[in-house]
Amino acid sequence: MAPETPRSFGALASRNFRLLWSGSLLSQTGDFIQMVAQYWLVLELTNSPLWLGVIGFCQAAPRLVLGLWGGVLVDRHDRRRLLLWTQLIAMLQALAFGLLISTGLITLGLVVLLVLILGVVNTVHQTTRLALIPALVEPPALMSAIALNSTAFNVTRIAGPTIGGLLVGWLGVAGCMYVNAVSFLAILVSVILMDLPLWQPGKGRGMFAEVREGLLYAWRERVVVRVLAVTALVAFFGLPYTRFLPVVARDILQIGAEGYGLLMAMPGVGAVAMSLVLAYRGEVRGRETWLIASAAGFGGALLAFSFARVLGLALFFLVAVGAMQITVRTVGNTLLQEIVPEALRGRIMSLFMLDTGLWSLGSLAVGGIGQAFGIPAALALSSLGCLVGSLALAPGLLRLHRPAEAR
C-alpha cells in the first residue's frame, strides 16, 4: 500500500498539538520580550560586547553540563508534568528578575545567577517539548508539527523583540520582566487542558548507564551523528550573531533600542515564511541535501550581513539568515525524530538541543574577537567557519542512506 500523503498543516488536526502550539505563541512572546530587556540591561550595566557574550554563555551553559542528564529525566518521567513544573519555575524567575530591578537591588552578579537558573530550567523544558511532539500527532504529520512548532517560535521571535524594544522605552526593563511572568499562564493552562495518557517509561538502569546508552546510539547511527554535527556547526559558528545585535544597532547602524528590536525580529520573518512553507508541504525529498544547502546558505547570508552598513540591506540579509536557520533546524529535527526509538527520544533530543550550549560557547569566542577587532570582523570570521564547515561535512552525509524508521 502506498504511504499516506501528508496533509497541508496536518498537525493542526490534533487538539493536543493545537493547545501546545497556541499556548507557546503567547508564552514565547514573553520570553523574547524578557531577552531583549535582559541584554539591554547588561549593555547599560557594562557597556561591553564581551559581557553580552558572557551572559549568553551563562544562559545556555547548563545545557552543555546538564543536557544529557536532562534527556534522561525526559525519558524517565511524565513529559506533561515536566512541562508544568519547568514553566512554573520560569515564571517565578521572571517575577524575581523584575522585582530586583524595580527595587534597585539588581547587580551584574544577580543577573548572572538569574540567567543560570533559567538556563537549567530551559535545559529540561526544551528537550521535553521536542520529545513530546511525536506523541501529539500521527506519523505523517510529524514534519508539519515540527515546522509549525518552529513557526510559533519564530512568530514570537518577530513579535517579542519588536514589542520588547518598545516596552523597554515605555515600561522599562522591569516592566518587560513582569509582562513575561504573566505570559507563562498561557502555556500552563494549555498543558493542563491537554488529554494525554500518563507516560509509563521502562525501569531505569542508572543515570550514567542511560547517558552512555544514548551516546552510543547516537555515535553508531551514522545519519544521527552527522545530522548532529551539522546542527552543532551552525550553532557554534553561526548563531552567536544574535548576542551582538545590540552593538550593531547602537554603534554600527546607530538605530537605538527600537531599531535593535527590528534587527532581532528580521530573522524571525524569514524563519516564519520558510517554516510555513515546510509545514504546508508536510514532506520534502532529499532532506540530507536540504540540510547541507541550508547550512551553507546560512553562513553565506550571515557573511553578507557582517558587511552591511545600510539598514535595508542588513534587514534583508537577516531575513535570509532566519530562513536558512529554520530549515536546518526543521529538517535536522525531522530526520532525527523519524529514526530515534521512543525509549531514547529524550536523550537524542537533548543532544540535538546541545546546540544552544554550543551557541553560547561560540558567543564567548565571537565576543572576545569582537572586543579586540570589532564586531563586524568577528561576525565575518564566524560566518566563514559555518560556510566552510558545512561544505566539508557534505560528502559524508549525502552518501548515506537513512536506516529504517523506528517503529
C-alpha positions in Angstrom: 0.0 0.0 0.0 1.3 3.5 -0.9 2.4 5.6 2.0 -0.1 8.1 3.3 0.3 11.6 1.7 0.8 14.3 4.4 -2.0 16.8 4.6 -1.1 20.5 4.4 -0.7 21.8 8.0 -1.9 18.3 9.1 -0.6 18.7 12.6 -3.4 21.2 13.4 -5.9 18.3 13.2 -4.7 17.3 16.7 -6.3 19.0 19.6 -3.4 18.4 21.9 -1.0 19.9 19.4 -3.2 22.9 18.9 -3.2 23.5 22.6 0.6 23.3 22.9 1.1 25.5 19.8 -1.3 28.2 20.8 0.0 28.4 24.4 3.5 28.6 23.1 2.7 31.6 20.9 1.8 33.7 23.9 4.4 32.4 26.3 7.4 32.6 23.9 6.4 36.1 23.0 7.0 37.0 26.7 10.3 35.1 26.6 11.6 37.2 23.8 10.4 40.4 25.5 12.5 39.4 28.5 15.5 38.5 26.4 15.6 42.0 24.7 15.3 43.7 28.1 17.9 41.4 29.6 20.6 42.2 27.0 19.7 45.9 27.0 20.2 45.9 30.8 23.5 44.1 30.6 24.7 46.6 27.9 23.7 49.5 30.2 25.4 47.9 33.2 28.7 47.0 31.5 29.0 48.8 28.1 30.9 45.7 27.0 30.3 43.4 24.0 32.3 40.7 25.9 29.7 40.7 28.7 26.9 40.2 26.2 28.7 37.0 25.2 29.3 36.0 28.8 25.6 36.4 29.7 24.6 34.4 26.6 27.0 31.7 27.7 25.6 31.6 31.2 22.1 31.2 29.9 23.0 28.2 27.8 26.0 26.7 29.7 23.7 24.5 31.8 22.7 22.7 28.6 26.3 21.8 27.9 26.8 20.5 31.5 23.4 19.0 32.2 21.8 18.5 28.8 22.2 14.7 28.7 21.1 14.3 32.3 18.0 16.3 31.3 17.4 13.9 28.5 17.4 11.0 30.9 14.8 12.8 33.1 12.6 13.3 30.0 12.9 9.6 29.2 12.1 8.6 32.8 9.3 10.9 33.8 5.9 12.0 32.6 6.6 14.8 30.0 3.4 16.7 30.6 4.2 17.1 34.3 7.8 18.2 33.4 6.4 20.9 31.2 4.2 22.2 34.0 7.0 22.3 36.6 9.6 23.9 34.3 7.2 26.7 33.2 6.1 27.4 36.8 9.7 27.9 37.9 10.5 30.0 34.8 7.5 32.3 35.8 8.9 32.7 39.2 12.4 33.6 37.8 10.9 36.4 35.6 9.0 37.8 38.6 12.1 37.8 40.8 14.1 39.5 38.0 11.5 42.3 37.7 11.3 42.8 41.5 15.1 43.1 41.8 15.2 45.7 39.1 12.3 47.6 40.5 13.8 47.8 43.9 17.2 48.9 42.6 18.9 45.7 44.0 19.9 44.3 40.7 23.7 43.8 40.1 25.6 42.1 37.4 26.2 39.1 39.7 22.5 38.7 40.3 21.8 38.9 36.5 24.3 36.0 36.0 22.6 34.0 38.8 19.1 34.5 37.4 20.3 33.7 33.9 21.9 30.5 35.1 18.6 29.4 36.8 16.7 30.0 33.6 19.3 28.0 31.7 18.8 25.0 34.0 15.0 25.2 33.6 15.2 25.5 29.8 17.6 22.6 29.6 14.7 20.3 30.7 11.8 22.2 29.3 13.0 22.5 25.7 14.0 18.8 25.5 10.7 17.8 27.0 8.7 19.8 24.5 10.6 18.4 21.5 10.3 14.8 22.8 6.5 15.3 23.3 5.7 16.3 19.8 5.6 12.8 18.2 3.0 11.8 20.8 0.7 14.6 19.8 0.3 13.9 16.1 0.1 11.0 13.6 3.4 10.0 11.9 2.5 11.5 8.5 2.0 14.9 10.3 5.4 14.8 12.1 7.3 17.2 9.8 4.2 19.5 9.7 4.2 19.5 13.6 7.9 20.3 13.8 7.6 23.1 11.2 4.6 24.6 12.9 6.4 24.4 16.3 9.2 26.4 14.6 6.6 28.8 13.1 5.2 29.6 16.6 8.7 30.1 17.9 9.6 32.5 15.1 6.3 34.4 15.1 7.2 35.2 18.6 10.7 36.0 17.5 9.2 38.7 15.4 6.6 40.0 17.8 8.6 39.6 21.0 11.7 41.7 20.2 9.6 44.3 18.4 7.3 44.6 21.4 10.3 44.3 23.8 12.2 47.1 22.1 9.1 49.4 22.6 8.4 48.2 26.1 12.0 48.9 27.3 11.3 52.5 26.4 7.7 52.6 27.7 7.7 50.4 30.8 11.4 50.0 31.5 13.4 46.8 31.8 11.5 45.7 35.0 8.1 46.0 33.2 9.3 43.7 30.5 10.1 41.0 33.1 6.6 41.3 34.6 5.0 41.0 31.2 6.9 37.8 30.7 5.8 36.4 34.1 2.2 36.9 33.2 2.7 35.3 29.7 3.6 31.9 31.3 -0.1 31.5 32.3 -0.9 30.7 28.6 1.4 27.7 28.4 0.5 26.5 31.9 -3.3 26.5 31.1 -2.7 24.8 27.7 -0.7 22.0 29.2 -3.3 21.4 31.9 -6.0 21.1 29.2 -4.1 18.5 27.1 -5.5 15.0 27.2 -2.6 12.6 27.3 -2.2 9.2 28.9 0.3 9.1 31.8 3.8 8.3 30.5 5.0 4.9 31.6 8.7 4.7 31.0 10.7 1.5 31.3 12.7 0.8 34.5 15.8 3.0 34.8 19.2 1.4 34.9 21.1 4.3 36.5 21.8 7.8 35.2 25.3 7.1 33.9 24.2 3.9 32.2 21.4 5.6 30.4 23.5 8.6 29.4 26.1 6.1 27.9 23.3 4.3 26.1 22.2 7.5 24.4 25.7 8.5 23.4 26.5 5.1 22.0 23.3 5.0 19.9 24.0 8.5 18.5 27.6 7.5 17.6 26.7 4.2 16.0 23.8 5.6 13.8 25.8 7.4 11.1 22.9 9.6 10.0 22.3 10.7 13.6 25.9 11.7 14.3 26.2 13.6 11.0 22.9 15.5 11.5 24.0 16.4 15.0 27.4 17.6 13.6 25.8 19.9 11.0 23.4 21.5 13.6 26.3 21.9 16.1 28.4 23.6 13.5 25.7 26.1 12.7 25.1 26.7 16.4 28.8 27.3 17.3 29.8 29.5 14.3 26.6 31.0 13.2 24.1 31.6 16.0 26.2 33.9 18.2 25.4 36.8 15.9 22.1 37.4 17.9 24.1 38.2 21.1 25.8 41.1 19.4 22.9 42.8 17.6 22.7 45.4 20.4 26.2 46.6 19.4 25.3 46.5 15.7 22.1 48.6 16.4 23.7 51.1 18.7 27.3 51.6 17.4 27.3 50.5 13.7 23.8 51.2 12.3 23.1 53.8 15.1 19.3 52.9 15.3 18.8 52.7 19.1 16.7 50.3 21.2 13.7 50.3 18.8 16.0 49.5 15.9 17.6 46.8 17.9 14.1 45.2 18.3 13.7 45.4 14.5 17.0 43.7 13.9 16.1 40.9 16.3 12.8 40.5 14.5 14.0 40.1 11.0 15.5 36.6 11.2 12.0 35.6 12.6 10.4 37.0 9.5 12.5 34.7 7.3 12.0 31.8 9.6 8.3 32.1 9.8 8.0 32.3 6.0 10.2 29.2 5.5 8.6 27.2 8.3 5.1 27.8 6.9 6.4 26.6 3.5 7.7 23.4 5.2 4.6 22.9 7.3 2.4 23.3 4.2 4.4 20.8 2.2 4.5 18.3 5.1 7.3 16.4 3.4 10.5 17.2 1.4 12.6 14.8 -0.5 16.3 14.7 -0.3 16.4 16.0 3.3 20.1 15.5 3.6 20.7 17.8 0.6 18.3 20.4 2.1 20.2 20.2 5.4 23.6 20.9 3.8 22.4 23.5 1.4 20.6 25.5 4.2 23.6 25.3 6.5 25.9 26.7 3.8 23.2 29.3 2.8 23.1 30.4 6.5 26.8 31.0 6.5 26.7 33.0 3.2 23.8 35.2 4.3 25.5 35.9 7.7 28.7 36.8 5.9 26.8 39.3 3.8 25.2 40.8 6.9 28.6 41.4 8.5 29.5 43.8 5.7 26.1 45.6 5.6 26.2 49.3 6.6 22.8 50.2 5.2 19.7 49.3 7.3 17.7 48.0 4.4 20.5 45.6 3.3 21.1 44.5 6.9 17.4 43.7 7.3 17.3 41.7 4.0 20.3 39.6 4.9 18.9 38.9 8.4 15.6 37.6 6.8 17.7 35.2 4.7 19.7 34.1 7.8 16.4 33.3 9.5 15.0 31.3 6.6 18.2 29.2 6.3 18.4 28.7 10.1 14.9 27.3 10.4 15.4 25.0 7.5 18.5 23.5 9.2 16.5 23.0 12.5 13.3 21.6 11.0 14.9 19.2 8.5 17.5 18.1 11.0 14.9 17.5 13.8 12.6 15.6 11.4 15.5 13.3 10.3 16.2 12.5 13.9 12.6 12.1 15.1 11.9 9.6 12.4 14.9 7.4 13.2 15.1 7.5 17.0 13.2 4.9 19.1 10.8 6.2 21.7 12.8 5.0 24.7 15.8 7.1 23.6 13.9 10.1 22.3 14.6 12.4 25.2 18.3 11.7 25.2 18.8 12.2 21.5 16.7 15.4 21.6 18.9 16.6 24.4 21.9 16.1 22.1 20.1 18.0 19.4 19.4 20.8 21.8 23.1 21.0 22.8 23.4 23.5 20.0 22.1 26.0 22.5 25.1 25.5 24.7 27.4 25.5 21.7 25.8 28.8 20.6 26.9 30.2 23.9 30.5 28.9 23.6 30.6 30.5 20.2 29.3 33.7 21.8 32.3 33.8 24.1 34.6 33.4 21.2 32.9 36.0 19.0 32.7 38.4 21.9 36.4 38.1 22.6 37.2 38.6 18.9 34.8 41.5 18.8 36.3 43.1 21.8 39.8 43.0 20.1 38.9 43.6 16.4 35.3 44.8 16.3 32.0 43.0 15.9 31.9 43.2 12.1 35.2 41.3 11.8 34.1 38.7 14.4 30.8 38.1 12.6 32.6 37.7 9.3 35.0 35.1 10.7 32.3 33.1 12.4 30.1 33.1 9.2 33.1 31.8 7.2 33.5 29.0 9.8 29.9 28.0 9.3 30.0 28.1 5.5 33.3 26.2 5.1 32.5 23.7 7.8 29.1 22.8 6.3 30.6 22.2 2.9 33.2 20.0 4.4 30.6 17.8 6.1 28.5 17.5 2.9 30.1 14.4 1.3 29.9 12.3 4.4 26.1 13.0 4.9 25.0 13.0 1.3 26.3 9.5 0.5 24.4 7.9 3.5 21.1 6.2 3.3 18.9 6.6 6.3 18.1 3.5 8.4 14.6 2.1 8.6 12.3 4.3 10.6 11.9 3.4 14.3 8.7 1.5 14.9 
